[in-house]
Amino acid sequence: MSARQDGAPRFDRDEAMALLRHVVGEETFQRRQAGINGFNQEIRRLGEDYCFGEIWTRPGLPPKLRSIACIGMLIGLNRGAELRIHIGGALNNGCTVEEIKEVLLQSVIYCGLPACNDAFRIAEDVLRERGIDLGMATPGS
């Protein structure tokens, strides 16, 4: 965590935690908090403070665009667990199903078909868990 010259953090920790809770959703947030222990508390705090205190709270991009950026990067890095969280976060931040689908399709060009297929499976799981109808396939397509 970086600090101002007077030693105080440059962000409001409560604001960072509220943003984290919003992005990941209440259930994931509670599960995450319950998993904090003496071994992992420093890395968890670092992630909370840097990711959600320093970066996600910056004014340069709205949360929706930050979510889209995260999805694209996580597909390329093949980080399925985090991708699942951030697809849910994208929905929480106002992304539509169509926008998420387009990000996934865009990823095939830069990340490859296997990574894109994995991302689609993960996205389908998240959408089903949220009760979102995936629609019927168009015959002949």
Secondary structure, 3 states (H helix, E strand, C coil): CCECCCCCECCCHHHHHHHHHHHHCHHHHHHHHHCCCCCCHHHHHHHHHHHHHHHCCCCCCCHHHHHHHHHHHHHHHCCHHHHHHHHHHHHHCCCCHHHHHHHHHHHHHHHCHHHHHHHHHHHHHHHHHCCCCCCCCCCCC
